[in-house]
Amino acid sequence: MKRIHDIFEFMVSKEVLRYAFSLVKKKKNKKHKYHIKRFERNLDENITKLHDALMAGTWEMHGYKHMIREEAGKMRDIYYSSDIGDLVVQCAVGITLGALLNKSLIEDTYAGIPKRSIQKAVKRIFRKVKAYGKKSIYVYKSDFKGFYLNIDHDKLKFLLADKIKDKHVINFLNKHIDGYPTPKGLPIGNYISPILANFYLDTVDRSVKSLGVNYYRYNDDIIAFHTSKEKMYEVKDMIHKKADELKLQVKSNEQIFPIDRFGIDFMGYIVQRNRILVRRKIERHVRRNARKLKIKYTPHRAAGLSSRWGWFKRVKSGRNFWMNVVGCDIKDFKKFKEIVLCA
């Protein structure tokens, strides 16, 4: 395993912090708009203060705000900071240390990693499935119970200390982790959380890949497939073993099944032997929204429908479904109102 050395000074340098601020500003989050403008009025002074506090080891988060939001039918606790200085520091960590940690991950881990899109992952899985031809394919599918909320801080710190040989970075990360609003777990909404979460499961990824199976992970959602059913039980045993080491719990709904039964339902798509389909739940959402929109156009309904376009545009069956249900491409959102009203 390649270690990371002597990165702290670069990570907290004024140049990196200034660039991180430009990325935070580019996001144009409405709830941060006022705070960004106020921070930018004295940008040089604020960047210098951040840099000096980080170098002295006195920088601390300004606390978290809490909200509950529904995502994919689940209610999630979101913790976030509205302090721009906090966001700049988190972003700076992400583009320096985070980039190195992401680079060390296996190729088939996809969540929150630049240039590793969902569509890229699905097409890669499809090519692997087609390569088996008519051979039997068995699929293992699972995820972890309350993954983000159950990441053990002590275990995470141990893994980070083994990977990163820079005591200043380790001290910073330990202090940052201890400052989370929960006694264990990573807060959803923190810029650094996805990076640390991916790194936390890297030991699972490498252990399963060593078994010689096709393996893919998105956040804590895991699939593996192979022509041997016995191999899938080996994967299952390995994941349970590594979950115990990481103090995680595998959900009871894990499955092993032949691909012809359900296909591979993963990341919003269903991969079958000869085609890729968009998940039926997403299709139902589009049907419902398109029906409502054609009855009465509202910007909110149009935005809800157009947000689903990304799932369909890169899949042949998806584009056909969209054209049949909606009646047009939404390449230009401004033209959508005219198209719907004229339909």
Buried (B, 14 or more C-beta within 10 A) or exposed (E): EEEBEEBBEEBBBEEBBBBBBEBBBEEEBEEBEEBBEEBEEEEEEBBEEBBEBBBEEEBEBEEBBEEEEEEEEEEBBBBBBBBBBBBBBBBBBBBBBBEBBBEBBEEBBBBBBEEBBBBEBBBBBBEBBEEBEEEEBBBBBBBBBEBBBBBBBEBBBEBBBEBBEBEBBBEBBBEBBEEBBBEBBBBBBBBBBBBBBBBBBBBBBBBBBEBEBBBBBBBBBBBBBBEEBEBBEBBBEBBBEBBEEBEBBBEEEBEBBEBEEEBBBBBBBBBBBEEBBBBEEBBEBBBEBBEBBBEEEEEEBBEBBBEBBBBBBBBEEBBEBBEEBBEBBBEEEEEBBEBBEEE
